Amino acid sequence: MFSLNDLPPLTLAKVSAIVYRAPIEVPVQTSFGLMHDRPALVVILEDYEGICAWGEIWCNFPTVGAEHRARILDTVVAPILLSKTWASPQQAFTELTQALHILGLQSGEPGPIAQVIAGVDIALWDLIGKKLQQPLWQLFNGTPTIQVYASGINPSDPEKIAQQKWAEGYRAFKLKIGFGAKRDLANLAQLRSLLGDDAPIMLDANQAWLPSEASERIQQFAVHKPFWIEEPIAADNPLSAWQELAKHSPIPLAAGENMRGLPEFSKAIDSNAFAVLQPDMGKWGGFSAGVPLAQTIVNRKKMFCPHWLGGGIGLIASMHLKASANTFGFVEVDANPNPLRELLAPQMPPMNQGKITLGSLPGLGITPDLATLKEFQVPHHL
Ligand SMILES: [Mg+2]
């Protein structure tokens, strides 16, 4: 854990969750399944001075994920959070992780528990930033201008989405693949000819292939010079399989959204199989583990590109995280329609030529538009 001096103690008066589900016309496609709506699970913390702070818990899968994790927050995590005064968010992160370790093993759900702790951690740091009247990127000694890319471009008419995103100011793009070699290759070729030789085009296979087939697929894509290929094989393949793949791959390998815990990331970094590491701060780690991990990644000369595909709170949090270790690399911005992105972070700074400059508002620098969000709220209590 990193340490910052003179953090104010945190005593919480209220811990609550809100589940949102926004309907969408076109499902979000990945090689392992569809998303028929866009969920978001928001953490709200309030201290005794009446300061409100915001966090977001990853909840995309399975389809009941948001409601399930909201109940974990209400029944398991909130009572611990409310039980004492915390010297720092890191102390809360460490103690929650330790206190719920056995429950995670017993329930077979270390992931959802880690996700709830991660979302709480984001909110605790928002609270610290607000108490200190400092934006988080500044508190973490970062620099505010970050690069972004348009992510999650579906395999149906990808050129239309890419064109639209170019017009919005994006200059790097990530295509979903894993929908058959012919379709994947045709989509990539089309994007390359549309966007020109210089635009970074990333590929995301979402764990689509066996190691035995991945190598051949990667060779086929190489002619179009993708910037990276993400999760070509299942994330839980032994590192030796990733190393073997990397040895023969002309395209840099990327992964991290399905890694959890410092030991797993450390081993992945040490393996040298991954040129790009993509921790998801709403799935594990929040800022308390995410800031030092980001620093380790860049110190080890890997590219740090935080993963995020949810609502606006986690998105702006990922930007502050990237800003804390701001060497070359990109923050993922979902290209698919999702009203929860804008409504949860209405103060999101504008983009220009693929870059966003974070502002001077304290903490995360956003206040969700709760009134407009009301129509998307769904109950999660019994
Ligand atoms: Mg991915």
Boltz pocket constraint, residues with backbone or C-beta under 6 A from the ligand:
constraints:
  - pocket:
      binder: B
      contacts: [[A, 204], [A, 206], [A, 230], [A, 231], [A, 257]]
      max_distance: 6.0
